Amino acid sequence: MSFLRSPSYSIIFIVCAAPFVLSNKDIPLRDSECNCFMTNGSSSDFFSDHIFFDFRSLKQYAKVPSIIGDEDDTAAADVTSDYFNSNQWTGTWGIQTWNNSDRIGADDNDASVLLINSPNNLYIEASDESHGDASPSDTFLTMRTARLERFQTAAEFESILDSYQHVSIRMHARTIGSPGACTAMFTYRDNDAELADVQEADMEVLTAGPRDRIQYTNQPSFTTQGDDVEGASTNASMPEGVTWSDWAVHRMDWTPGQSTWFVNGAEVAGIKLQAPKNPSRILFNAWSDGGSWTGKMAVNDTAYLQIQWIEFVFNVTDTKDANDKKRQLAPKPGGGPHSPPVRRDEDKRCKVVCSLDESDDVGEAVMLWNGTSDGHPLATPHGFSTAFWMPALVISAMALSSMSVP
């Protein structure tokens, strides 16, 4: 009997061709080399763009300005350094000067102190200049709020764009100072309509509260009758003994149908109820108005939100061309949460997927995978990608019984 005809053996030949997709997590990529960005965690999603603001090495701009004690002068103050006139800053952010004079005494607001936002309260600070302890960076961005005799001076900046449609935003920051202030990172949709129409996802530190707890909310958290909206807000503990006066990475993911918050990579809260649906702005502030939410600061007391860096990946709406809103997939291994957005490719496919969360260096993206499937490697300034079609020959032999020769 022929060896191949022997009933004692079953010989199986399997020939297959499969897309072989490898990652280069050790190689950073420029944003222009990434077609989209994928975040990790339970709120994992795809985003089209990435931006990074680094305040850690700006000694040429470092200066702590004196507090301005006049209401008119503080609102009209100039920026505190040329950094806030730079294209990098003004291309994304606008410094606010509004006040709450029209809200004091209103039926739906219990503010008792005039609040005035001032450019004078947003500045670059050297780590050894004040507060008694060294920062791990040379400089950082400081947002200051202070209680004066006649008013509360505060700080706020917001994105120029109001068309962010989902975002994963992170800041390396801490809050320090006296009780009675609120520091926050949040999304906000401009709205002059009813309270029920508010769309806002908040991360808020209350300096009158416990140092290990942060308030996370999908607004509105209360009704026009003053009742709480159950499930819209949670006061969550920070992980691993961290307090909000420690330097920590705070992350907020606004994804379809949910807001999720993290501290140092650990998920601390997630709320689906009233998650924002429509395009919104991104804001940061440090403030108090003497109301029940913040409490009252004592005269001459101050509080600060200090930020080493801000980083976010995002999608934006484009009302000019509806086709730009469409999403198409390139093949990717193992499936995934949501479809990557169209970005930068002539054939309208998201092929090179990058990550911030897998990178060892903040501000730099690394490749998760290359979904190129046309049989050709994708050239980059770092060399060729490792996505290609590799034929594989798999041969297995299994003895079913002992060999018998007639």
Protein Blocks (a to p, Z undefined) as FASTA:
>chain_A
ZZklpmkbccdddddddddddddfkbccdfklpgbdcdedjkbccdfbdcdddfkbcmkl
gccddddfbfklmmmpccfbfklmpmklmmmbccdfbdfklmgopakbccfbdcdddfkl
gccddfklggoiacfbfbdcdddddddfkbccddddddfblcbgciadddddddeddehi
acddddddddfbdfklpccddddddfkbcfkbccdddddfbdfkopacehiaccdddeeh
iafkbccdddddddehiacddeehiafbdcfehpafbdcddddddddehiaknopadehi
acddddfbdcdddddddfkbmklmpccddddehiafbdcddehianlpafbccdfklpcb
ghiacdfbdcbfghpacddfkbccfbdcddddddddddfbdcddZZ
